[in-house]
Amino acid sequence: MATVIFAVLWVSFLVQHDWTDSYLTSFSSVYAFVLLEFILLQGSLYWFLKWKRAKENHYAHLPYTQLRIFLFFKRLNLFLIALGIAAFFYQLNAFESGVFWFSFLYVFAIIDILIIITSGFPIKVQRK
């Protein structure tokens, strides 16, 4: 739900305010926003799967196949964060005015990934 609300707020600011064009529509800002939305969707998927298992009275961990998906997401997130560093330097050179907005979104995404890694998503997946 938060993912949808955040996207709606983004688009509403684009439509309502003229000053937001340079901040919200630059490549780097859009990249940071999409990265953040992607991470939030992963969290939503994780908690949906956990809720579904709890509803079926299976309180154990997620099945191996589902854990492998989140291990892939973890690796993909780290790769996308690394690409974000290049986007940050592009933002510094191309649009200095939007660097603070990009930095806010990018740091928010990094904090979200750190929370995910340390509190529930699998660090290592072991086959039984």
GROMACS elastic network, one bead per residue, 0.5 to 0.9 nm:
[ bonds ]
;  ai    aj funct       b0    kb
    1     4     6  0.53045   500
    1     5     6  0.63219   500
    1     6     6  0.86310   500
    1    44     6  0.81839   500
    2     5     6  0.50802   500
    2     6     6  0.59869   500
    2     7     6  0.85443   500
    2    40     6  0.77579   500
    2    44     6  0.89639   500
    3     6     6  0.52353   500
    3     7     6  0.62859   500
    3     8     6  0.87044   500
    3    36     6  0.87223   500
    3    37     6  0.58959   500
    3    38     6  0.86003   500
    3    40     6  0.60645   500
    3    41     6  0.66548   500
    3    44     6  0.85775   500
    4     7     6  0.51691   500
    4     8     6  0.61858   500
    4     9     6  0.86588   500
    4    37     6  0.85989   500
    5     8     6  0.50795   500
    5     9     6  0.61768   500
    5    10     6  0.86191   500
    6     9     6  0.51456   500
    6    10     6  0.62380   500
    6    11     6  0.88121   500
    6    37     6  0.80976   500
    7    10     6  0.50525   500
    7    11     6  0.63310   500
    7    12     6  0.85802   500
    7    33     6  0.86124   500
    7    37     6  0.78515   500
    8    11     6  0.52684   500
    8    12     6  0.60380   500
    8    13     6  0.86225   500
    9    12     6  0.50489   500
    9    13     6  0.61702   500
    9    14     6  0.86496   500
   10    13     6  0.53871   500
   10    14     6  0.64588   500
   10    15     6  0.89501   500
   10    24     6  0.79078   500
   10    33     6  0.88638   500
   11    14     6  0.50335   500
   11    15     6  0.63529   500
   11    16     6  0.87151   500
   12    15     6  0.51752   500
   12    16     6  0.60493   500
   12    17     6  0.84869   500
   13    16     6  0.52147   500
   13    17     6  0.58600   500
   13    18     6  0.87411   500
   13    20     6  0.69659   500
   13    24     6  0.85835   500
   14    17     6  0.59971   500
   14    18     6  0.73257   500
   14    19     6  0.86836   500
   14    20     6  0.60132   500
   14    21     6  0.65935   500
   14    24     6  0.71527   500
   14    25     6  0.81845   500
   15    18     6  0.76517   500
   15    20     6  0.87997   500
   16    20     6  0.87133   500
   17    20     6  0.58300   500
   17    21     6  0.79672   500
   18    21     6  0.61071   500
   18    22     6  0.88959   500
   19    22     6  0.69231   500
   19    23     6  0.77067   500
   20    23     6  0.51566   500
   20    24     6  0.56347   500
   20    25     6  0.76999   500
   21    24     6  0.55629   500
   21    25     6  0.54653   500
   21    26     6  0.77830   500
   22    25     6  0.59023   500
   22    26     6  0.61332   500
   22    95     6  0.77188   500
   22    97     6  0.75097   500
   22    98     6  0.66818   500
   23    26     6  0.62967   500
   23    29     6  0.70173   500
   23    95     6  0.83485   500
   23    97     6  0.69370   500
   23    99     6  0.80768   500
   23   100     6  0.88290   500
   23   101     6  0.67056   500
   23   102     6  0.80751   500
   24    27     6  0.85813   500
   24    28     6  0.88528   500
   24    29     6  0.57658   500
   24    30     6  0.66634   500
   24    33     6  0.89437   500
   24    98     6  0.76391   500
   24   101     6  0.78459   500
   24   102     6  0.84988   500
   25    28     6  0.82848   500
   25    29     6  0.65207   500
   25    30     6  0.61175   500
   26    29     6  0.54400   500
   26    30     6  0.62466   500
   26    31     6  0.85754   500
   26    91     6  0.80870   500
   26    95     6  0.76578   500
   26    98     6  0.76996   500
   27    30     6  0.52430   500
   27    31     6  0.60351   500
   27    32     6  0.86680   500
   27    87     6  0.78996   500
   27    90     6  0.88410   500
   27    91     6  0.79659   500
   28    32     6  0.61642   500
   28    33     6  0.85225   500
   28    84     6  0.78620   500
   28    87     6  0.53330   500
   28    88     6  0.66640   500
   28    90     6  0.73348   500
   28    91     6  0.58812   500
   28    98     6  0.86224   500
   28    99     6  0.85107   500
   28   102     6  0.64167   500
   29    32     6  0.51346   500
   29    33     6  0.60850   500
   29    34     6  0.85701   500
   29    87     6  0.87082   500
   29    91     6  0.82230   500
   29    98     6  0.74757   500
   29    99     6  0.82088   500
   29   101     6  0.69627   500
   29   103     6  0.84775   500
   29   105     6  0.75267   500
   29   106     6  0.84648   500
   30    34     6  0.60512   500
   30    35     6  0.84611   500
   30   102     6  0.83305   500
   31    34     6  0.51952   500
   31    35     6  0.60683   500
   31    36     6  0.85419   500
   31    84     6  0.75616   500
   31    87     6  0.77644   500
   31   102     6  0.86206   500
   31   106     6  0.88259   500
   32    35     6  0.50654   500
   32    36     6  0.61151   500
   32    37     6  0.86017   500
   32    84     6  0.71600   500
   32    87     6  0.85659   500
   32   102     6  0.63408   500
   32   103     6  0.83353   500
   32   104     6  0.88693   500
   32   105     6  0.56199   500
   32   106     6  0.52782   500
   32   109     6  0.75478   500
   33    36     6  0.51081   500
   33    37     6  0.61563   500
   33    38     6  0.85680   500
   33   102     6  0.82332   500
   33   105     6  0.62872   500
   33   106     6  0.78031   500
   33   109     6  0.85194   500
   34    37     6  0.50191   500
   34    38     6  0.60262   500
   34    39     6  0.85982   500
   35    38     6  0.50663   500
   35    39     6  0.62575   500
   35    40     6  0.86437   500
   35    77     6  0.82416   500
   35    80     6  0.74167   500
   35    81     6  0.82178   500
   35    84     6  0.87669   500
   35   105     6  0.87707   500
   35   106     6  0.80558   500
   35   109     6  0.69036   500
   36    39     6  0.51857   500
   36    40     6  0.62028   500
   36    41     6  0.86309   500
   36   105     6  0.70653   500
   36   106     6  0.75051   500
   36   108     6  0.74209   500
   36   110     6  0.85593   500
   36   112     6  0.81642   500
   37    40     6  0.50498   500
   37    41     6  0.61250   500
   37    42     6  0.86583   500
   37   109     6  0.86040   500
   38    41     6  0.51284   500
   38    42     6  0.63489   500
   38    43     6  0.88516   500
   38    77     6  0.88933   500
   39    42     6  0.50853   500
   39    43     6  0.64420   500
   39    44     6  0.87364   500
   39    73     6  0.87073   500
   39    77     6  0.76614   500
   39   109     6  0.72002   500
   39   112     6  0.73916   500
   39   113     6  0.71780   500
   40    43     6  0.51123   500
   40    44     6  0.62495   500
   40    45     6  0.86799   500
   40   109     6  0.87402   500
   40   112     6  0.80460   500
   41    45     6  0.61398   500
   41    46     6  0.85728   500
   42    45     6  0.50596   500
   42    46     6  0.61514   500
   42    47     6  0.87065   500
   42    70     6  0.80157   500
   42    73     6  0.77301   500
   43    46     6  0.50306   500
   43    47     6  0.62270   500
   43    48     6  0.84464   500
   43   116     6  0.77113   500
   44    47     6  0.53372   500
   44    48     6  0.60086   500
   44    49     6  0.86096   500
   45    48     6  0.50461   500
   45    49     6  0.61745   500
   45    50     6  0.86134   500
   46    49     6  0.52883   500
   46    50     6  0.62748   500
   46    51     6  0.86539   500
   46    66     6  0.89762   500
   46    70     6  0.80816   500
   46   121     6  0.81282   500
   47    51     6  0.59728   500
   47    52     6  0.84238   500
   48    51     6  0.50498   500
   48    52     6  0.60594   500
   48    53     6  0.86446   500
   49    52     6  0.50077   500
   49    53     6  0.62454   500
   49    54     6  0.86195   500
   49    62     6  0.76782   500
   49    66     6  0.86103   500
   50    53     6  0.51831   500
   50    54     6  0.61986   500
   50    55     6  0.85923   500
   50    59     6  0.82778   500
   50    61     6  0.81550   500
   50    62     6  0.70484   500
   51    54     6  0.50242   500
   51    55     6  0.60336   500
   51    56     6  0.86498   500
   52    55     6  0.50722   500
   52    56     6  0.64287   500
   52    57     6  0.88158   500
   52    58     6  0.86684   500
   53    56     6  0.51396   500
   53    57     6  0.63769   500
   53    58     6  0.50682   500
   53    59     6  0.64744   500
   53    60     6  0.80851   500
   53    61     6  0.86942   500
   53    62     6  0.76755   500
   54    58     6  0.53149   500
   54    59     6  0.53859   500
   54    60     6  0.84829   500
   55    58     6  0.74326   500
   55    59     6  0.87906   500
   56    59     6  0.83817   500
   57    60     6  0.89547   500
   58    61     6  0.82408   500
   58    62     6  0.89743   500
   59    62     6  0.87130   500
   60    63     6  0.87117   500
   61    64     6  0.87316   500
   61    67     6  0.88675   500
   62    65     6  0.82405   500
   62    66     6  0.63087   500
   62    67     6  0.63563   500
   63    66     6  0.55018   500
   63    67     6  0.63324   500
   63    68     6  0.88095   500
   64    67     6  0.50461   500
   64    68     6  0.61904   500
   64    69     6  0.88504   500
   64   125     6  0.75153   500
   64   126     6  0.80149   500
   64   127     6  0.68948   500
   64   128     6  0.84724   500
   65    68     6  0.51538   500
   65    69     6  0.66581   500
   66    69     6  0.51945   500
   66    70     6  0.67183   500
   66    71     6  0.88584   500
   67    70     6  0.51660   500
   67    71     6  0.62317   500
   67    72     6  0.86892   500
   67   121     6  0.79989   500
   67   122     6  0.67488   500
   67   125     6  0.67765   500
   68    72     6  0.62487   500
   68    73     6  0.86249   500
   68   122     6  0.86135   500
   68   125     6  0.68829   500
   69    72     6  0.51327   500
   69    73     6  0.62888   500
   69    74     6  0.87181   500
   70    74     6  0.60714   500
   70    75     6  0.86616   500
   70   121     6  0.67947   500
   70   122     6  0.70742   500
   71    74     6  0.50173   500
   71    75     6  0.64446   500
   71    76     6  0.86201   500
   71   121     6  0.78054   500
   71   122     6  0.64576   500
   71   123     6  0.73576   500
   71   124     6  0.75973   500
   71   125     6  0.73749   500
   72    75     6  0.52513   500
   72    76     6  0.60997   500
   72    77     6  0.85179   500
   73    77     6  0.59084   500
   73    78     6  0.85889   500
   74    77     6  0.51284   500
   74    78     6  0.64037   500
   74    79     6  0.87844   500
   74   113     6  0.82358   500
   74   116     6  0.88230   500
   74   117     6  0.76824   500
   74   121     6  0.82488   500
   74   122     6  0.85517   500
   74   123     6  0.85133   500
   75    78     6  0.52385   500
   75    79     6  0.63643   500
   75    80     6  0.87195   500
   76    79     6  0.50630   500
   76    80     6  0.61267   500
   76    81     6  0.85669   500
   77    80     6  0.50282   500
   77    81     6  0.60644   500
   77    82     6  0.85720   500
   77   113     6  0.75281   500
   78    81     6  0.50810   500
   78    82     6  0.62890   500
   78    83     6  0.87518   500
   78   113     6  0.85165   500
   79    82     6  0.51066   500
   79    83     6  0.63754   500
   79    84     6  0.86733   500
   80    84     6  0.61544   500
   80    85     6  0.89079   500
   81    85     6  0.66930   500
   81   106     6  0.82643   500
   81   109     6  0.83993   500
   81   110     6  0.73617   500
   82    85     6  0.53812   500
   82    86     6  0.72135   500
   83    86     6  0.53193   500
   83    87     6  0.64611   500
   83    88     6  0.87707   500
   84    88     6  0.60406   500
   84    89     6  0.87267   500
   84   106     6  0.74807   500
   85    89     6  0.65581   500
   85    90     6  0.87153   500
   86    89     6  0.52780   500
   86    90     6  0.62901   500
   86    91     6  0.86337   500
   87    91     6  0.60573   500
   87    92     6  0.86349   500
   88    92     6  0.62813   500
   88    93     6  0.88214   500
   88    99     6  0.75565   500
   88   102     6  0.74757   500
   88   103     6  0.76250   500
   88   106     6  0.86767   500
   89    92     6  0.50037   500
   89    93     6  0.63889   500
   89    94     6  0.85996   500
   90    93     6  0.52573   500
   90    94     6  0.59259   500
   90    95     6  0.80128   500
   91    94     6  0.52575   500
   91    95     6  0.53130   500
   91    96     6  0.64574   500
   91    97     6  0.87865   500
   91    98     6  0.72142   500
   91    99     6  0.59539   500
   91   102     6  0.78335   500
   92    95     6  0.60523   500
   92    96     6  0.51791   500
   92    97     6  0.85526   500
   92    98     6  0.83623   500
   92    99     6  0.62063   500
   93    96     6  0.66032   500
   95    98     6  0.57758   500
   95    99     6  0.69068   500
   96    99     6  0.54427   500
   96   100     6  0.83901   500
   97   100     6  0.73473   500
   97   101     6  0.85419   500
   98   101     6  0.54283   500
   98   102     6  0.62437   500
   98   103     6  0.85599   500
   99   102     6  0.50983   500
   99   103     6  0.59286   500
   99   104     6  0.85406   500
  100   104     6  0.61102   500
  100   105     6  0.87078   500
  101   104     6  0.51133   500
  101   105     6  0.63707   500
  101   106     6  0.85350   500
  102   105     6  0.52641   500
  102   106     6  0.59419   500
  102   107     6  0.84483   500
  103   106     6  0.50400   500
  103   107     6  0.58772   500
  103   108     6  0.82849   500
  104   107     6  0.53489   500
  104   108     6  0.60595   500
  104   109     6  0.86364   500
  105   108     6  0.50511   500
  105   109     6  0.62006   500
  105   110     6  0.87108   500
  106   109     6  0.50788   500
  106   110     6  0.62686   500
  106   111     6  0.86782   500
  107   111     6  0.60946   500
  107   112     6  0.84901   500
  108   111     6  0.51681   500
  108   112     6  0.61713   500
  108   113     6  0.86752   500
  109   112     6  0.50439   500
  109   113     6  0.61986   500
  109   114     6  0.86514   500
  110   113     6  0.50731   500
  110   114     6  0.61898   500
  110   115     6  0.86296   500
  111   114     6  0.50641   500
  111   115     6  0.61979   500
  111   116     6  0.86086   500
  112   115     6  0.51153   500
  112   116     6  0.61913   500
  112   117     6  0.86671   500
  113   117     6  0.61070   500
  113   118     6  0.86035   500
  114   117     6  0.51489   500
  114   118     6  0.61576   500
  114   119     6  0.84961   500
  115   118     6  0.53265   500
  115   119     6  0.59441   500
  115   120     6  0.85718   500
  116   119     6  0.54531   500
  116   120     6  0.63337   500
  116   121     6  0.58143   500
  116   122     6  0.89570   500
  117   120     6  0.67439   500
  117   121     6  0.55898   500
  117   122     6  0.72005   500
  117   123     6  0.67946   500
  118   121     6  0.73242   500
  118   122     6  0.87489   500
  118   123     6  0.81772   500
  119   122     6  0.86654   500
  120   123     6  0.84842   500
  122   125     6  0.62825   500
